[in-house]
Amino acid sequence: MADAATPSSNPARKRAFVILAVVVAIIGLGWLGYQWLFGARYVETDDAYVNAEVATVTPLTGGAVAQVRVSNTALVHRGDVLVEIDPTDARLALAQAEAAYASAVRHVRQTLATGTSLGATVTERAADIGRMRAQVSVAEADLARARIDLNRRESLAAEGGVSGEELTSARTTFAAAEGNLAAARAALAQAEAARAAANGQQAANDALVSGTTVETNPDVLAAKARLDQARIDLDRTVVRAPIDGVVTQRTVQVGQRVATGATLMTIVPVDQAFVDANFKESQLRNVRPGQRAELTADIYGSKVVFHGRVVGFSGGTGSALAIIPAQNATGNWIKVVQRLPVRIAIDHQDLVAHPLRMGLSIDATIDTGSN
């Protein structure tokens, strides 16, 4: 009976092997067809990492730290208070600037009032000159009359018609008239000099305030600028977050004296993270900006897929941009396939649903057939 069953079982086994071979062939052909039609359009790498444009928090004014309100890993929003610097010095500087500004305003107002007073002085000096000129004219007339009177008496004195006393009196009157004229002319010169001085003072005063008001005067504007700077310096004693993100690398402590520009902490904008994927140069033949990409992170596993798009390419490979670039001009050179960083922007909604942190490992796949 065993011999009778053998012939019937051999054909069935042969048919099973044939069917299996056909199935394997179909699967193989299907895989080859998929690779030919679709597989070649995808390039992938596991040499990719999360990155972000971090913000370094530095104070814009120096001083002793009075309070630190955040610690590492804290989530902050733009405008949140991070650090408070002792504002005592800044408040004193503000008070001094306010006093200097008020003094500048008073000085300009006084200068404007002085201009009005100097204008009146110039008018007064002009009136003095008119009066002095009139006195000179009177003195000249008196001198002319005294000269005529003296000449007449001298001619009469030669004939004995005038006594010596009258002649002496005439000479005295003439000398007094000459003195009065000289005094009048000196007073006129003095009045003209006084008017010139008043004009000079008025011109100098006008140069300080001409074409300006109290608010637009240069001295007031300079004092106002110093006052504004003092207010800004006081406001800068409160250090605020420049962006939304997570605090990391906090180095500042309460009581520490910090200088302008010193690094206090770093804020990582986790909702604006991107991926730097290092593809082999041979994989980038068909990669273009704007193409779609799919990303998976080890922290979430393959079930969570991030979507993104190619943003651009780095300006050089990692070895070319290294501190000590590779020197290939040697007789023992061996070609090594280089990797070029490709930046991929991640969909914001995916980041909100599954936040990433800088430095996390990523598997990146780019669809070179997409737009």
C-alpha positions, 0 to 999 in steps of 0.5 A, spaced: 500 500 500 505 504 501 508 503 494 501 505 491 501 512 495 507 514 492 506 515 485 500 519 487 503 524 492 509 525 487 505 529 482 502 533 488 508 535 491 511 537 484 505 542 483 506 545 490 513 546 488 511 549 481 506 554 485 511 556 490 516 558 485 511 561 481 509 565 487 516 567 488 517 569 481 511 574 481 513 577 488 520 578 485 518 581 479 513 585 483 519 588 487 523 589 481 518 593 478 516 597 484 524 599 485 524 600 477 518 605 478 518 607 485 523 605 489 529 609 485 525 616 487 526 615 494 533 617 498 534 615 505 539 616 511 539 615 518 545 620 519 540 626 521 539 630 527 534 635 530 537 642 530 534 649 531 536 656 531 537 657 538 537 664 542 542 666 546 540 671 552 545 676 554 543 682 558 544 689 555 546 693 561 551 690 567 549 689 574 548 685 580 543 679 579 537 680 584 533 674 581 533 669 576 526 666 575 527 660 570 531 654 570 533 649 565 528 645 562 523 651 563 518 653 557 518 660 556 514 665 552 516 671 548 516 677 553 517 672 560 521 675 565 528 671 565 532 675 570 532 681 574 538 686 575 539 690 581 536 697 578 539 702 583 544 704 579 539 705 573 534 709 577 540 714 580 542 715 572 535 716 570 534 721 576 540 725 574 538 725 566 531 727 568 534 733 572 539 735 566 533 735 562 529 740 566 536 744 567 537 744 559 529 746 558 530 752 563 537 754 560 534 755 553 528 758 556 532 763 559 536 764 553 530 766 549 528 771 555 535 774 554 534 775 547 528 779 548 532 783 553 538 784 549 533 786 543 531 792 548 538 793 550 540 794 543 534 799 542 536 803 548 543 803 546 541 806 539 537 811 543 543 813 547 547 814 540 542 819 538 542 823 544 550 823 544 550 825 537 545 831 539 550 833 544 555 833 539 552 837 535 550 842 540 557 842 543 560 843 535 555 849 535 557 852 542 565 851 539 563 855 533 560 860 537 565 861 542 571 861 536 567 867 533 566 870 539 574 869 541 576 872 534 572 878 535 575 880 541 582 878 539 581 883 533 578 888 538 583 887 543 589 889 538 585 896 537 584 897 545 577 896 544 576 890 549 579 889 556 584 883 558 578 880 562 573 880 557 579 877 552 581 872 557 573 870 559 572 869 551 578 864 551 576 860 557 569 859 554 572 857 547 577 852 551 571 850 555 567 849 548 572 845 545 572 840 552 565 839 551 565 837 544 571 832 545 567 829 551 561 829 547 564 825 541 567 821 547 560 819 549 558 818 542 564 813 541 562 810 548 555 809 546 556 806 539 561 801 542 556 799 547 551 798 541 556 794 538 557 790 544 549 789 545 549 787 538 554 782 539 551 779 545 544 779 541 547 775 535 551 770 540 544 769 543 540 768 537 545 763 534 543 759 540 536 759 539 535 761 532 530 757 528 528 753 534 523 752 540 524 749 547 523 742 544 527 743 538 533 746 541 540 742 540 541 742 548 534 740 550 534 734 544 541 732 547 538 732 554 532 728 552 536 723 548 540 722 555 534 721 559 531 716 554 537 712 554 537 712 562 530 710 561 531 704 557 537 702 561 532 702 567 528 697 563 533 693 561 535 691 568 529 686 567 531 681 562 526 678 558 525 672 553 526 674 546 522 667 543 518 662 545 522 655 547 525 651 552 531 654 557 537 650 557 545 652 559 543 657 564 549 659 567 547 665 571 546 665 579 543 670 584 548 675 586 552 674 580 555 681 577 554 680 570 557 685 564 553 687 558 553 681 553 555 676 558 551 669 556 546 668 561 542 662 558 540 659 551 533 658 549 531 653 544 525 654 540 522 647 540 516 648 535 521 651 530 526 645 530 528 642 523 533 636 521 540 636 518 540 630 514 547 628 512 546 624 505 551 621 501 553 625 495 551 620 490 544 620 493 543 627 491 543 627 484 535 628 484 534 632 490 531 639 490 528 644 495 521 643 496 521 636 495 517 632 500 520 628 506 518 623 511 522 623 518 522 618 524 525 619 530 528 614 535 524 617 541 517 616 538 519 610 534 517 608 527 509 609 528 510 617 529 511 620 522 513 627 521 512 630 515 517 636 512 520 639 505 527 640 503 529 647 504 536 647 502 543 644 502 549 646 506 555 650 503 560 645 504 561 638 506 562 636 514 569 635 512 570 641 508 568 645 514 571 642 519 576 646 523 582 642 520 580 640 513 582 634 510 588 634 506 587 630 500 594 632 496 598 626 498 600 620 494 596 615 499 589 618 497 583 614 498 577 616 495 571 617 501 564 618 499 562 625 502 556 627 506 552 633 505 548 636 510 541 637 507 536 642 511 529 639 512 523 643 515 518 639 519 511 641 519 509 645 525 503 641 527 507 635 527 512 638 532 506 641 536 503 634 537 510 631 538 515 636 540 523 634 538 529 636 542 536 638 539 541 633 537 535 627 537 537 622 532 532 622 525 531 617 519 530 621 513 527 619 507 526 624 501 521 623 495 525 626 489 519 625 485 515 630 489 514 637 487 
